[in-house]
Amino acid sequence: MTTNPLLSITNLIDFPAIKPQHVVPGMKSLIEEAQNTLNVVTQDSTPATWDDVITPLEKKTLALSRAWGAVSHLMSVCDEPELRKAYNEALPLITQFWIGLSQSNLSQKYKAIRESDEYAKLSAVRQRIIDEELVDFKLAGAFLPDNKKTQLKSVKEALAQESQKFSENLLDATNAYGLLVEDEKELAGIPADDIASFKETAEAAGQQGWRITLQIPHYLAVLQYAQNRKLRETLYHAYVTRASELDFEGKFNNNGVMRRIVELRAQEASLLGYQNYGEVSLATKMAKSPAEVIAFLRDLAQKSLPQAKEDMNEVKTFAKDKLGISDPQSWDLPYASEKLREARYSFSDQEVKQYFTLPAVFSGLFGLVQKLFDIRIVKDSAPVWHPDVQFFRIENKDGEKIAQFYMDLYARPNKRGGAWMDNDRTRNRLYGTLQTPVAYLVCNFAKPVGGKPALLTHDDVLTLFHEFGHGLHHMLSRIEEPAASGINGVEWDAVECPSQFMENFAWDWTVLESLTSHVQTGEKLPRTLYDKMLAAKNFQSAMAMVRQLEFGLFDMRLHTEFNPQKDTILGLLSDVRKEVAVTHQPDYNRFPNSFSHIFAGGYAAGYYSYKWAEVLSSDAFSLFEETGVLNPETGKKWLNEVLAVGSSRPAMESFITFRGRAPRIDALLRHSGIRPIAK
């Protein structure tokens, strides 16, 4: 009888050994072990102490979380029919266990520890964990009467299934599309390496010609560069109607799924005694109320809109005067913007891309963090889920292992779109010896073609730095209590700060030069080209700002004031767009149907976090600007006061300790090129 690899995870996960048939039996076994331990620690006879209650249960729940994390990760990076079937069979079991745990008498044990003499003897980190867990118990309904607990459990189970369905519909709709182009003339203007990618995709599908998918590298190549306006419109229409009633005759339609998710969240809020889901979401965040978030977003909109309107008028005028597009539409704007940028700054993304070969970017990124944080990053080996995946180890200056991470960087079918960091293992000493963190860093860059190294756009480089920032937050933690180590327990509107902070380095000349090696000549990026990039850095930045504010306002208003009985999701989005948008979208645009951040990710009533955290990250980076961007002392301070402390103290406290004062919005506006409004 073969051993179930999900039951024997001791060090690194053996991904190739995990098969769909292992999922349900493995989860049932781990849930049973965790449930048995929960039953023991919640007995009246079990003393309410950390060692008697929290430690034994944490060992079992971490084993369960890690195994389920491995399965969930595989679903994200290689979603296959048999695995999906097994995942969906196990999902209700997992959901029921966690809801049961959060509504069990465990909350009373935590309460008893909080009120006992032992609490004062616990470390400050453990005290904070107890306090934060009690808030989480409240949000889980632990202190509700039994009938409401049962209702809440049903709501949460339904939510988990609807969110999974949203993800599946979006992935299936994206993968189902493939536009075959048989005449290469129709691809005029598109860079050669992208055309080569279309060709390889067609060959892989057994077709002659060029196959264009809705994977982001393909989609952006067409929208930005294709001279063929009809081709741009065709791709745009396919992309913005994904997973809607207009896509594949509604086969993957998310309309009903979204409505059910919003209704279920409203029910959850009501059962917990909150006015709306926005309040539930903010109970564990830095922002205090939906009104505060909406005011914050509207303040940024007021400061950005005048410049965003100027940006839009400028690109429309350019499209009419220089490109002969008399009535520019949404599918024309990326193309016209790229042409305007090339005309104004005399360079293209394609020209820049030739310098950012993946090996050079790795070398520069690793060199930067090694200098700032006195660490070493070396190639390592581990069983992986796809041949493209790379594995690395982080060591301290004495050669001791601090952490390890996987990098899965290329777009492919059956892989979720976007970019993310997730943790496999958190730093802890639960088993006596130190267990070091392990992270996943996932992106969707264009694969290398023609035997050359992969080429990244500068936006890709920023994405890589962003996700690596999340990874450092997780991996450089010195906290050994899993609940407060790395990103665990960090307020959601602060968790983006270390990631956005890292992006700033990818604009510094010394760092940027170290990331480059021309794909043919090996030469570094010329300073003249960098100067043009820097001049263009904030090109249309106000338009980009209001786009993000549109998403944030739509999200918060959807979760605070939306009435399913009389409102429509598209109607609300239209209302938000009237207030802050400068781009007119066609009526068929179904953006919400693919807005996975809020319908299938962790950002429900929390999308504002990106801008909120960007205020923190820009202000934090301004200290590096003041002291020297590569100043190891400032780097050490960032490591010691922010990255290493996890959630052992409130994020605002960590920020103030690092910066010496409360955050200010000025640096964000300056870094974004938003000019002050004349009085």
Summary of the structure (lengths in Angstrom):
residues: 679
radius of gyration: 25.1
end to end distance: 77.0
largest distance: 81.2
contacts: 2268
relative contact order: 0.10
helix: 60%
strand: 7%
